[in-house]
Amino acid sequence: MSESSSWHLLYCKARNEQRAAAHLANQNIVSFFPVFSSERIIRGKRTVVTEPVFPNYLFIDLCNEQISYTTIRSTRGVSDFVRQGQTPVTVPKELVYDLMARSDSLELNQQIEAKCSRLPKGGDKVSIKDGPYKGLDAIYQKADGLERSILLIKLIQQQVEITIDNKAIEL
């Protein structure tokens, strides 16, 4: 995902989240619909049902500035953007990535796992190749979402924890 991408929240027609996600995918728009599995008794039998975490809501990643809001609003299954006044609300990337990590969606969990598997393991020595800490050696602590990591560096005779973009780390 590009640096200029921003996540927005759409309100969908009742029980049309998956339809909206499919039609948005046809327009090359990345969407996310968090779900969870729960056990229900249906017709006297215990079954596992996948339910939406936020019924009627869908997260979309707008990384292409050429996509118009009107096109998205007229997509089948979509009612409108969630707005604050006249402005569509943007959702923090970290929140969406955290929801992705906790979602029951197997495909999304595989994508997140693949992205995280390229990161160093806790305790590995890494070099910072970009930014204000360029050239310093650090100890990898843990991932902070999908885009950033927490590192331990030594500054003025003290160990300091910093958060840095994953692109600025190399083994």
Backbone as ProteinMPNN parsed JSONL, in Angstrom:
{"seq_chain_A": "MSESSSWHLLYCKARNEQRAAAHLANQNIVSFFPVFSSERIIRGKRTVVTEPVFPNYLFIDLCNEQISYTTIRSTRGVSDFVRQGQTPVTVPKELVYDLMARSDSLELNQQIEAKCSRLPKGGDKVSIKDGPYKGLDAIYQKADGLERSILLIKLIQQQVEITIDNKAIEL", "coords_chain_A": {"N_chain_A": [[0.839, -1.174, 0.0], [0.467, 2.221, -0.711], [2.164, 5.247, 0.432], [0.442, 7.405, 0.253], [-2.057, 6.432, 0.655], [-5.321, 6.237, 2.131], [-7.591, 5.235, 4.612], [-11.085, 4.846, 4.557], [-14.482, 4.941, 5.765], [-17.344, 3.212, 4.848], [-20.907, 3.277, 4.666], [-23.104, 0.68, 4.27], [-25.85, -0.797, 2.451], [-28.396, -2.752, 4.094], [-27.148, -5.887, 5.06], [-25.492, -6.057, 2.793], [-22.764, -5.909, 2.638], [-20.781, -7.703, 1.693], [-21.454, -7.854, -0.988], [-21.023, -5.197, -1.773], [-18.257, -5.079, -1.28], [-17.328, -6.908, -3.195], [-18.069, -5.619, -5.608], [-16.599, -3.275, -5.355], [-14.044, -4.344, -5.446], [-13.975, -5.094, -8.105], [-13.551, -2.632, -9.187], [-10.974, -2.158, -8.568], [-10.526, -1.32, -5.932], [-9.404, -1.525, -2.715], [-10.88, -3.218, -0.064], [-12.145, -3.815, 3.248], [-13.763, -5.98, 5.415], [-14.528, -6.649, 8.503], [-14.961, -9.716, 10.228], [-16.261, -12.239, 12.479], [-16.298, -15.493, 13.977], [-18.917, -17.389, 15.362], [-20.682, -19.617, 17.541], [-23.884, -20.862, 16.96], [-27.227, -21.929, 17.609], [-29.099, -23.316, 15.27], [-32.097, -24.248, 13.941], [-32.175, -26.317, 15.806], [-29.62, -27.402, 15.67], [-26.179, -27.157, 16.454], [-24.209, -24.776, 14.99], [-21.443, -23.172, 13.278], [-21.252, -19.807, 12.687], [-20.456, -17.114, 10.566], [-20.152, -13.79, 11.371], [-20.663, -10.236, 10.929], [-18.406, -7.823, 12.347], [-18.913, -5.119, 12.482], [-21.889, -4.485, 11.559], [-23.199, -3.516, 8.406], [-21.112, -1.784, 7.752], [-18.105, -0.897, 6.011], [-14.675, -0.9, 5.382], [-12.557, 1.027, 3.282], [-9.681, 1.394, 1.189], [-8.345, 4.157, -0.107], [-6.153, 4.69, -2.378], [-5.743, 5.757, -4.776], [-5.943, 8.776, -6.238], [-7.558, 9.462, -8.351], [-9.97, 8.223, -8.266], [-13.34, 8.828, -7.925], [-15.554, 10.117, -5.397], [-18.224, 9.911, -6.002], [-18.384, 7.748, -7.764], [-17.776, 5.642, -6.049], [-19.859, 5.883, -4.188], [-22.004, 5.204, -5.803], [-21.74, 2.545, -6.188], [-22.933, -0.812, -6.204], [-24.672, -1.897, -3.351], [-23.533, -0.061, -1.624], [-24.304, 2.643, 0.517], [-23.45, 5.262, 1.401], [-20.621, 7.391, 2.194], [-19.32, 7.435, 5.526], [-19.615, 10.358, 7.242], [-18.234, 13.429, 8.546], [-19.754, 16.168, 9.035], [-19.546, 17.6, 5.911], [-17.381, 16.212, 5.054], [-15.835, 13.136, 4.219], [-15.06, 10.675, 6.635], [-11.814, 9.812, 7.713], [-10.09, 6.854, 8.574], [-7.784, 5.767, 11.002], [-4.841, 4.103, 9.88], [-3.592, 2.241, 11.536], [-5.634, 1.303, 13.18], [-7.265, -0.078, 11.347], [-5.45, -2.046, 10.458], [-5.034, -3.389, 12.849], [-7.591, -4.41, 13.282], [-7.686, -6.083, 11.069], [-5.761, -7.95, 11.772], [-7.021, -9.197, 13.866], [-9.256, -10.289, 12.75], [-11.377, -12.954, 11.557], [-11.029, -13.675, 8.972], [-9.551, -15.798, 6.764], [-7.996, -15.375, 4.441], [-7.14, -12.68, 4.747], [-5.704, -12.923, 7.145], [-3.629, -14.558, 6.245], [-2.35, -12.814, 4.439], [-1.456, -10.802, 6.19], [0.195, -12.314, 7.847], [2.153, -13.083, 5.998], [3.292, -10.603, 5.388], [4.286, -9.853, 7.886], [6.091, -11.913, 8.354], [8.36, -11.253, 6.979], [9.645, -9.533, 8.581], [12.226, -8.887, 11.049], [13.033, -11.062, 13.847], [12.205, -10.819, 17.366], [14.789, -9.366, 19.272], [16.758, -9.546, 17.32], [19.601, -8.091, 15.689], [19.579, -5.059, 13.94], [20.056, -2.66, 11.277], [19.574, 0.808, 10.853], [18.503, 2.344, 8.019], [17.521, 4.71, 7.023], [16.183, 8.013, 7.6], [16.159, 10.036, 10.666], [17.748, 8.524, 12.405], [19.579, 7.243, 10.87], [22.1, 4.943, 10.008], [22.588, 4.019, 12.575], [22.881, 1.194, 14.766], [20.518, -1.164, 15.943], [18.3, -2.957, 18.173], [15.837, -5.174, 17.349], [12.558, -5.045, 18.572], [9.591, -5.449, 18.47], [6.745, -5.709, 16.217], [4.846, -2.855, 15.311], [1.98, -2.591, 14.446], [1.38, -2.916, 10.875], [3.037, -1.344, 9.343], [5.094, -0.184, 10.843], [7.781, -0.552, 13.276], [9.025, -1.376, 16.563], [12.036, -0.437, 17.952], [15.108, -0.857, 19.782], [17.463, 1.409, 20.736], [20.741, 2.788, 21.459], [21.265, 5.715, 23.078], [23.037, 8.398, 24.291], [24.271, 6.94, 26.443], [22.102, 5.401, 27.27], [19.481, 2.972, 26.92], [17.006, 3.305, 24.539], [13.664, 3.207, 23.475], [12.329, 3.254, 20.242], [10.006, 4.07, 17.613], [9.759, 3.101, 14.29], [9.59, 3.293, 10.701], [9.042, 0.341, 8.815], [10.329, 0.135, 6.355], [12.708, 1.405, 6.705], [14.446, -0.293, 7.938], [17.018, -2.716, 8.012], [18.457, -5.98, 7.942]], "CA_chain_A": [[0.0, 0.0, 0.0], [1.31, 3.401, -0.853], [2.16, 6.206, 1.536], [-0.656, 8.355, 0.12], [-3.345, 5.773, 0.837], [-6.071, 6.593, 3.333], [-8.736, 4.357, 4.83], [-12.358, 5.516, 4.797], [-15.543, 4.058, 6.224], [-18.572, 3.286, 4.059], [-22.13, 2.7, 5.204], [-23.687, -0.148, 3.221], [-27.243, -1.208, 2.608], [-28.515, -3.881, 5.024], [-26.614, -7.187, 4.647], [-24.888, -5.957, 1.461], [-21.347, -5.594, 2.776], [-19.992, -8.548, 0.801], [-21.771, -7.432, -2.356], [-20.298, -3.946, -1.988], [-16.823, -5.403, -1.343], [-17.065, -7.546, -4.493], [-18.161, -4.614, -6.669], [-15.453, -2.376, -5.195], [-12.873, -5.083, -5.931], [-14.017, -4.991, -9.568], [-13.06, -1.293, -9.523], [-9.607, -2.12, -8.018], [-10.521, -0.62, -4.652], [-9.187, -2.471, -1.615], [-11.854, -3.037, 1.007], [-12.005, -4.731, 4.376], [-15.02, -6.21, 6.112], [-14.166, -7.523, 9.617], [-15.948, -10.722, 10.627], [-15.86, -13.174, 13.529], [-17.073, -16.732, 13.982], [-19.572, -17.697, 16.631], [-21.547, -20.792, 17.496], [-25.312, -20.591, 17.115], [-28.104, -23.074, 17.446], [-30.026, -23.026, 14.173], [-32.96, -25.405, 13.706], [-31.831, -27.376, 16.751], [-28.254, -27.892, 15.495], [-25.119, -26.194, 16.746], [-23.418, -24.481, 13.795], [-20.562, -22.02, 13.35], [-21.735, -18.767, 11.782], [-19.587, -15.954, 10.43], [-20.949, -12.573, 11.526], [-19.882, -9.002, 10.824], [-18.071, -7.12, 13.577], [-19.654, -3.861, 12.355], [-22.889, -4.682, 10.504], [-23.476, -2.429, 7.461], [-19.955, -0.904, 7.551], [-17.03, -1.455, 5.199], [-13.5, -0.034, 5.291], [-11.936, 1.015, 1.961], [-8.385, 2.06, 1.091], [-8.285, 5.001, -1.3], [-4.769, 5.037, -2.673], [-5.742, 6.386, -6.09], [-6.634, 10.067, -6.14], [-8.433, 9.641, -9.505], [-11.263, 7.598, -7.992], [-14.244, 9.853, -7.391], [-16.468, 9.695, -4.343], [-19.5, 9.583, -6.64], [-18.261, 6.384, -8.285], [-17.856, 4.718, -4.917], [-21.209, 5.957, -3.616], [-22.978, 4.571, -6.696], [-21.441, 1.114, -6.26], [-24.015, -1.647, -5.661], [-24.534, -2.271, -1.951], [-23.028, 1.07, -0.84], [-25.232, 3.757, 0.721], [-22.704, 6.525, 1.383], [-19.485, 7.486, 3.105], [-19.58, 7.97, 6.855], [-19.087, 11.721, 7.136], [-18.261, 14.387, 9.637], [-20.169, 17.327, 8.242], [-19.523, 17.234, 4.498], [-16.12, 15.531, 4.775], [-15.771, 11.715, 4.579], [-14.178, 10.399, 7.763], [-10.692, 8.9, 7.477], [-9.863, 5.949, 9.691], [-6.34, 5.529, 11.15], [-4.355, 2.839, 9.315], [-3.268, 1.318, 12.614], [-6.885, 0.694, 13.621], [-7.682, -1.044, 10.326], [-4.52, -3.172, 10.483], [-5.305, -4.128, 14.075], [-8.813, -5.177, 13.018], [-7.324, -7.156, 10.133], [-5.03, -8.973, 12.51], [-7.946, -9.895, 14.761], [-10.388, -10.793, 11.982], [-11.389, -14.384, 11.274], [-10.86, -13.893, 7.538], [-8.351, -16.587, 6.52], [-7.2, -14.712, 3.396], [-6.493, -11.505, 5.33], [-4.71, -13.383, 8.109], [-2.478, -15.04, 5.48], [-1.656, -11.632, 3.919], [-0.784, -10.153, 7.314], [1.277, -13.205, 8.272], [3.22, -12.996, 4.996], [3.956, -9.309, 5.539], [5.005, -9.854, 9.16], [7.161, -12.905, 8.344], [9.553, -10.626, 6.417], [10.256, -8.714, 9.625], [13.146, -9.621, 11.925], [12.466, -11.615, 15.08], [12.562, -10.062, 18.564], [16.156, -9.551, 19.715], [17.685, -9.483, 16.191], [20.287, -6.819, 15.453], [19.233, -4.459, 12.653], [20.625, -1.341, 10.994], [18.596, 1.779, 10.385], [19.064, 2.822, 6.764], [16.881, 5.94, 6.573], [15.592, 8.852, 8.631], [17.067, 10.74, 11.577], [18.609, 7.577, 13.088], [20.307, 6.553, 9.803], [23.441, 4.484, 10.339], [22.663, 3.439, 13.918], [22.486, -0.195, 14.955], [19.431, -1.254, 16.916], [17.792, -4.292, 18.471], [14.417, -5.258, 17.0], [11.718, -5.457, 19.699], [8.342, -6.048, 17.997], [6.017, -4.951, 15.207], [3.864, -1.885, 15.798], [1.109, -2.541, 13.279], [1.996, -3.502, 9.693], [3.936, -0.402, 8.688], [6.155, 0.31, 11.71], [8.33, -1.478, 14.266], [9.641, -0.774, 17.746], [13.443, -0.81, 18.05], [15.823, -0.403, 20.962], [18.741, 1.987, 20.345], [21.487, 3.349, 22.571], [21.489, 7.145, 22.944], [23.574, 9.041, 25.499], [24.494, 5.912, 27.46], [20.828, 4.82, 27.712], [18.694, 2.231, 25.941], [15.783, 4.058, 24.257], [12.753, 2.546, 22.549], [11.811, 4.147, 19.203], [9.135, 3.474, 16.611], [10.309, 3.489, 12.994], [8.981, 2.677, 9.525], [9.686, -0.922, 8.469], [11.162, 0.303, 5.169], [13.984, 1.987, 7.116], [15.177, -1.307, 8.701], [17.601, -3.831, 7.273], [19.204, -6.914, 8.779]], "C_chain_A": [[0.883, 1.235, 0.0], [1.196, 4.319, 0.349], [0.951, 7.133, 1.474], [-2.025, 7.709, 0.325], [-3.999, 6.25, 2.13], [-7.297, 5.691, 3.412], [-9.96, 5.197, 5.167], [-13.388, 4.473, 5.201], [-16.793, 4.295, 5.381], [-19.732, 2.695, 4.848], [-22.797, 1.959, 4.057], [-25.157, -0.415, 3.496], [-27.268, -2.481, 3.452], [-28.074, -5.195, 4.387], [-26.039, -7.183, 3.23], [-23.398, -5.662, 1.511], [-20.501, -6.409, 1.806], [-20.241, -8.194, -0.662], [-21.011, -6.152, -2.69], [-18.803, -4.208, -2.122], [-16.468, -6.026, -2.685], [-17.087, -6.523, -5.626], [-17.035, -3.585, -6.571], [-14.172, -3.047, -5.68], [-12.81, -5.055, -7.457], [-13.505, -3.64, -10.053], [-11.63, -1.074, -9.007], [-9.504, -1.272, -6.761], [-10.419, -1.677, -3.551], [-10.202, -2.171, -0.522], [-11.615, -4.088, 2.087], [-13.308, -4.766, 5.153], [-14.735, -7.167, 7.269], [-15.308, -8.446, 10.034], [-15.394, -11.543, 11.79], [-16.774, -14.383, 13.464], [-17.68, -16.94, 15.356], [-20.456, -18.929, 16.446], [-22.98, -20.372, 17.769], [-26.076, -21.897, 17.002], [-29.168, -22.674, 16.432], [-30.765, -24.318, 13.844], [-32.548, -26.601, 14.554], [-30.424, -27.926, 16.622], [-27.26, -26.776, 15.795], [-24.277, -26.017, 15.488], [-22.546, -23.253, 14.037], [-20.99, -21.04, 12.27], [-20.722, -17.627, 11.756], [-20.46, -14.71, 10.443], [-20.072, -11.341, 11.375], [-19.599, -8.402, 12.193], [-18.847, -5.805, 13.618], [-20.679, -4.035, 11.233], [-23.131, -3.392, 9.725], [-22.305, -1.482, 7.238], [-18.84, -1.641, 6.838], [-15.89, -0.445, 5.142], [-12.946, -0.118, 3.87], [-10.645, 1.826, 2.001], [-8.354, 2.837, -0.221], [-6.841, 5.428, -1.526], [-4.665, 5.737, -4.02], [-6.579, 7.659, -6.024], [-7.644, 10.268, -7.28], [-9.807, 9.01, -9.304], [-12.176, 8.645, -7.353], [-15.164, 9.262, -6.321], [-17.814, 9.269, -4.935], [-19.488, 8.155, -7.172], [-18.41, 5.37, -7.155], [-19.262, 4.704, -4.336], [-22.247, 5.267, -4.494], [-22.708, 3.087, -6.901], [-22.569, 0.325, -5.606], [-23.704, -2.06, -4.232], [-24.084, -1.135, -1.052], [-24.118, 2.126, -0.7], [-24.493, 5.08, 0.595], [-21.468, 6.395, 2.263], [-19.993, 7.889, 4.479], [-18.882, 9.315, 6.867], [-19.117, 12.448, 8.463], [-18.524, 15.72, 8.96], [-20.254, 16.896, 6.787], [-18.301, 16.395, 4.12], [-16.188, 14.062, 5.158], [-14.717, 11.49, 5.659], [-13.045, 9.478, 7.313], [-10.457, 8.104, 8.756], [-8.361, 5.713, 9.801], [-5.943, 4.148, 10.623], [-4.127, 1.797, 10.402], [-4.511, 0.585, 13.112], [-7.326, -0.386, 12.64], [-6.771, -2.266, 10.352], [-4.719, -4.016, 11.737], [-6.566, -4.977, 13.906], [-8.536, -6.336, 12.064], [-6.638, -8.299, 10.864], [-5.953, -9.796, 13.397], [-9.128, -10.526, 14.039], [-10.256, -12.287, 11.743], [-11.156, -14.69, 9.801], [-9.522, -14.577, 7.266], [-7.434, -15.894, 5.508], [-6.453, -13.505, 3.964], [-5.432, -11.906, 6.34], [-3.457, -13.908, 7.4], [-1.672, -13.867, 4.93], [-0.861, -10.955, 5.029], [0.401, -10.998, 7.771], [2.445, -13.144, 7.301], [3.997, -11.692, 5.138], [4.792, -9.278, 6.818], [6.158, -10.851, 9.157], [8.448, -12.347, 7.754], [10.269, -9.765, 7.447], [11.236, -9.55, 10.439], [12.397, -10.167, 13.145], [12.927, -10.765, 16.262], [13.972, -10.391, 19.033], [17.19, -9.517, 18.6], [18.327, -8.107, 16.092], [19.95, -6.342, 14.056], [19.973, -3.129, 12.501], [19.517, -0.444, 10.482], [19.195, 2.447, 9.154], [18.478, 4.139, 6.275], [16.35, 6.725, 7.767], [16.621, 9.457, 9.563], [18.038, 9.817, 12.311], [19.46, 6.766, 12.103], [21.722, 6.195, 10.261], [23.57, 3.861, 11.718], [22.275, 1.969, 13.883], [21.448, -0.235, 16.065], [19.093, -2.72, 17.161], [16.29, -4.271, 18.226], [13.627, -5.761, 18.205], [10.459, -6.185, 19.224], [7.729, -5.16, 16.927], [5.027, -4.017, 15.894], [2.893, -1.651, 14.653], [1.831, -3.188, 12.097], [3.074, -2.624, 9.087], [5.153, -0.019, 9.527], [6.602, -0.764, 12.695], [8.92, -0.699, 15.434], [11.055, -1.343, 17.858], [14.022, -0.259, 19.345], [17.18, 0.11, 20.487], [19.426, 2.557, 21.578], [21.793, 4.808, 22.253], [21.947, 7.683, 24.286], [23.619, 8.047, 26.669], [23.208, 5.295, 28.012], [20.192, 4.051, 26.574], [17.353, 2.954, 25.782], [14.963, 3.287, 23.238], [12.248, 3.57, 21.552], [10.887, 3.36, 18.295], [9.582, 4.005, 15.26], [9.611, 2.719, 11.88], [9.746, 1.409, 9.156], [10.613, -0.806, 7.259], [12.544, 0.835, 5.524], [14.846, 1.0, 7.901], [15.773, -2.321, 7.747], [18.409, -4.693, 8.23], [20.685, -6.78, 8.553]], "O_chain_A": [[1.928, 1.266, 0.65], [0.283, 4.203, 1.166], [0.477, 7.602, 2.509], [-3.048, 8.378, 0.181], [-3.322, 6.617, 3.091], [-7.953, 5.42, 2.406], [-9.886, 6.137, 5.96], [-13.188, 3.274, 5.003], [-17.243, 5.43, 5.221], [-19.563, 1.735, 5.601], [-23.031, 2.534, 2.994], [-25.637, -0.275, 4.621], [-26.275, -3.204, 3.517], [-28.555, -5.574, 3.319], [-26.095, -8.201, 2.54], [-22.828, -5.207, 0.52], [-19.6, -5.868, 1.165], [-19.32, -8.235, -1.477], [-20.424, -6.038, -3.766], [-18.148, -3.624, -2.985], [-15.424, -5.711, -3.257], [-16.225, -6.551, -6.504], [-16.567, -3.079, -7.591], [-13.31, -2.389, -6.261], [-11.725, -5.0, -8.036], [-13.073, -3.514, -11.199], [-11.133, 0.053, -9.006], [-8.505, -0.585, -6.55], [-11.235, -2.595, -3.47], [-10.366, -1.024, -0.107], [-10.968, -5.109, 1.855], [-13.878, -3.732, 5.5], [-14.699, -8.379, 7.057], [-16.455, -8.023, 10.175], [-14.19, -11.534, 12.045], [-17.893, -14.302, 12.956], [-17.04, -16.697, 16.379], [-20.91, -19.232, 15.342], [-23.249, -19.615, 18.701], [-25.617, -22.85, 16.372], [-30.015, -21.82, 16.693], [-30.158, -25.338, 13.516], [-32.566, -27.742, 14.095], [-30.048, -28.825, 17.375], [-27.47, -25.617, 15.44], [-23.702, -26.977, 14.977], [-22.855, -22.408, 14.877], [-21.079, -21.39, 11.093], [-20.198, -17.225, 12.794], [-21.386, -14.578, 9.643], [-18.875, -11.39, 11.658], [-20.439, -8.46, 13.091], [-19.375, -5.422, 14.662], [-20.37, -3.762, 10.073], [-23.253, -2.315, 10.309], [-22.483, -0.453, 6.587], [-18.647, -2.842, 7.025], [-16.118, 0.736, 4.881], [-12.867, -1.209, 3.304], [-10.527, 2.805, 2.738], [-8.339, 2.253, -1.305], [-6.368, 6.402, -0.94], [-3.604, 6.256, -4.366], [-7.784, 7.607, -5.781], [-8.498, 11.15, -7.191], [-10.714, 9.246, -10.101], [-11.813, 9.269, -6.355], [-15.499, 8.078, -6.343], [-18.464, 8.364, -4.413], [-20.477, 7.434, -7.041], [-19.097, 4.359, -7.305], [-19.798, 3.641, -4.024], [-23.265, 4.793, -3.988], [-23.379, 2.441, -7.705], [-23.103, 0.736, -4.576], [-22.601, -2.52, -3.938], [-24.234, -1.224, 0.166], [-24.783, 2.469, -1.678], [-24.862, 5.925, -0.22], [-21.3, 5.41, 2.983], [-20.988, 8.605, 4.588], [-17.698, 9.411, 6.543], [-19.897, 12.137, 9.362], [-17.621, 16.323, 8.381], [-20.953, 15.936, 6.461], [-18.2, 15.922, 2.988], [-16.553, 13.741, 6.289], [-13.621, 12.048, 5.599], [-13.279, 8.488, 6.62], [-10.607, 8.616, 9.865], [-7.713, 5.478, 8.782], [-6.621, 3.154, 10.884], [-4.429, 0.618, 10.218], [-4.455, -0.603, 13.428], [-7.715, -1.48, 13.049], [-7.25, -3.397, 10.276], [-4.585, -5.239, 11.685], [-6.604, -6.13, 14.337], [-9.076, -7.43, 12.226], [-6.907, -9.471, 10.6], [-5.687, -10.971, 13.648], [-9.924, -11.23, 14.661], [-9.148, -12.823, 11.727], [-11.091, -15.859, 9.421], [-8.468, -13.99, 7.514], [-6.221, -15.84, 5.71], [-5.266, -13.327, 3.693], [-4.366, -11.293, 6.389], [-2.346, -13.725, 7.896], [-0.442, -13.908, 4.946], [0.292, -10.576, 4.821], [1.478, -10.47, 8.048], [3.602, -13.152, 7.722], [5.222, -11.681, 5.022], [5.893, -8.729, 6.821], [7.125, -10.657, 9.894], [9.522, -12.898, 7.993], [11.388, -9.314, 7.205], [11.103, -10.772, 10.515], [11.266, -9.769, 13.424], [13.935, -10.066, 16.164], [14.319, -11.563, 19.177], [18.387, -9.463, 18.883], [17.692, -7.09, 16.37], [20.022, -7.109, 13.095], [20.451, -2.554, 13.479], [18.627, -0.892, 9.759], [20.268, 3.046, 9.23], [18.885, 4.642, 5.228], [16.097, 6.152, 8.827], [17.82, 9.403, 9.29], [19.066, 10.288, 12.797], [20.0, 5.72, 12.465], [22.44, 7.022, 10.822], [24.585, 3.224, 12.002], [21.446, 1.552, 13.075], [21.493, 0.557, 17.006], [19.549, -3.606, 16.438], [15.562, -3.468, 18.809], [13.977, -6.782, 18.795], [10.263, -7.364, 19.517], [8.133, -4.011, 16.748], [4.448, -4.354, 16.927], [2.97, -0.632, 13.967], [2.793, -3.93, 12.295], [3.946, -3.126, 8.378], [6.155, 0.432, 8.972], [5.902, -1.751, 12.92], [9.267, 0.476, 15.31], [11.253, -2.558, 17.858], [13.49, 0.687, 19.927], [17.962, -0.642, 19.906], [18.791, 2.783, 22.607], [22.49, 5.108, 21.284], [21.303, 7.442, 25.307], [23.068, 8.301, 27.74], [23.217, 4.725, 29.104], [20.337, 4.416, 25.407], [16.649, 3.189, 26.764], [15.5, 2.775, 22.256], [11.787, 4.64, 21.946], [10.973, 2.134, 18.215], [9.767, 5.21, 15.093], [9.102, 1.62, 12.1], [10.977, 1.405, 9.182], [11.578, -1.562, 7.146], [13.467, 0.724, 4.717], [15.864, 1.391, 8.471], [15.124, -2.741, 6.789], [18.974, -4.197, 9.205], [21.471, -7.492, 9.177]]}, "name": "protein", "num_of_chains": 1, "seq": "MSESSSWHLLYCKARNEQRAAAHLANQNIVSFFPVFSSERIIRGKRTVVTEPVFPNYLFIDLCNEQISYTTIRSTRGVSDFVRQGQTPVTVPKELVYDLMARSDSLELNQQIEAKCSRLPKGGDKVSIKDGPYKGLDAIYQKADGLERSILLIKLIQQQVEITIDNKAIEL"}
